[in-house]
Amino acid sequence: MPIDRRSFTLAALSAAALVGAAHAEDAPPHTLYLDTKDGRIVIKLRADIAPKHAAQIETLAKRHFYDGIVFHRVIDGFMAQTGDPTGTGMGKSDLPNIPAEFSKEKFVRGTLGMARSQSPDSANSQFFICLAPARYLEEQYTVIGEVVSGMDVVDKIKKGDKADNGKVSSPDKIIKLRLAGDNS
């Protein structure tokens, strides 16, 4: 019996679509997709060690809060910071600040940490991705996750002026940040 190429192709495309959908649904809980002009960064939030921080980031991601927000402070050899809707480093969301959830986790390349002011309990919406180990931050800043793929994309984020505390002129931005499975 001859194979109908059109039916076979449509069946193969349908199967591929189902596999793609299954992968999004099969993503581990607390997985974020952060898209930039240079590609996608996949982040695993660490709700096991920082449940309040992970919940806050997830709530904001569901609201699409991070879409269009810039990486306002990027210091080569240290970190890339984002999450401030004003782009100044002084802004935050309308949600309450979060009490510190310090842990023994290490700040290594790819670690996500929650940014804050001088007060340990002032974290809100800003976070940073370590570009290199930053062990001096341990037990003073909350580890909220880790990059599981896309560090090559993180490395492409436009760097700021070290002399100006990493302030970036014409900064790169988050195109969108979504929880795995959120296709909006």
N, C-alpha and C positions, 0 to 999 in steps of 0.2 A: 504494500500500500504506500503510495507516494506521500511525502511529508509536505503539507501546505506551509510554505516558508512564512507567509504572512501570519498565520495562526501561531506558528512556532515563535516568531519574533515578538508578537504581542504577549504570548505567555511568558517568554523570557523577561520582557520589560516589566510585566506585572509582578513576577517573582522578585526581580531586582528592587522594585518599589517596596514590596513587603519586607525584604531584608533590610533596606534602608530605614524603614519605619521601625522595625524591630530593634535596630541598633540604638535609635534615640530612646525608645522605651526601655531598653536593656541597660542604658547608662546607669552607673551606680547612683544611688540617691546623693543629693547635695553636689551635683556636677553642674558647673557653669560653662557656657560658651561665650567668650568675650571676642567679638569680631572687631578688627582694625582694618585699615586700608591695606595692610601687608599680610593679612590672614587671620586665622583663628587661634586663640589661646584657650586650651581646655584646663579648667581649674576644678580641683576636688576640694570642697569646703570641709573643714574638720569639725563637724558638729559634735564629735566625740570629746573634743577637748575645749571647744568654745561654742557651746550650743546657743547662747544668746546672740553672739556675734554672727554666727552662721544664719540664724533665723532672721536677723535684721537685714543682712545682705540678700537673702532669698526674698524677703518681703519687698525690698526695693527693686530687685530684678523683676519680680512679677508685675510691678507698677511701671516697668520700663524707665525707671528713674535714671539709670546710668547712660541711656542712649544719648549720644552727642556730647557727653562730658569729656573734657580734655585731661591729658596727662600733664598737669600744671607744674610738677616738680620732678625732674628726672636728672639724677646725678650718676654719671658714668662710673662704673665700678662700685655702685652702692644700690640704688633702687629707682623705680618709676612709680610715682604717686598719682592717684586719681580719686574721683568720687566727690569732688567739690562742685556743686552746680554753679557756683560763681566763678570758678577758675582761678581764684585768688589764694587758695589754701586756708581760707577763713570760713568757708560755707559748709553747710550740712543739710540733711533732710529735715522734714517736719516731725520725724519720729524722735522719741526720747533718746538721750545718750545711754550708752550701755556700760554697766560696771565691768571693770577689768576681769579677764579670765586668763590670767598668766599661767603658763605651764612650763614644763622642762623641755619642750620641743626646741629644736635648734633652728636658728635663722641662717639658712644656707641658700645658695642660688636656687631660685624658683619658689621660695617660701612667700606666702602672702601674710602680711602683717596688717593689723588695724592701726591707722594713724590716729593720733590724739593730740591734745594740747598738753600742758604741763600736768594737768590732773589725770591720774590713771583711769578715772571713771568718765572720761569725756569723749570716748570714741562714738562715732555716729554713722557716717556714710563713707568716709575716706579710707582708702586702703592703699597699700604699696606692694610691689613685687620686687623681691631682692634680685639684683643683677649679679651679686657676689655674696659670699658669706658675710654676715653682720652679727657676729656672735655677741657683741656688746649690747645688743638689744634684748637678749634673752632674759626672761623673767621680769622685763620692764615694759614690754609691748605684747599684745595678744597675737599669737599665731592663729590665723583663721583658715589657712588652707595651703595648697601647693599646686604649682603648675604641673600637670601630668603630660601635656604635650603643647608645643608651640613656643618654647623658649627662644627659638630662632626668630619668631615674630616679636617677642618681648625685646630682644636685642636690637630690633630695628626701630623701636620707639625713639623719636627725636629727643636728643639729650639737651639739657639746659646748661647754663653757665655756672660752673662750680663757684666762681667768685660771687655769684648772686644767689647762692644757696639752691642751685639747680633750677631756677626759674627759666621757663621755656618760652621763647618768642615764637609765635605761630605754631603752637603745640599740636601734636597728633591727638586724635580723640578716639573714644570708644564709639564705633558705629552702632553696635547694639550688644547688650549683655542679657543673656537668657538662661533660665534653668533648662537643663536637658528635658526634652519633651514639650517645651513651650515653643510652638511653631509660629507664634504671632510676631 
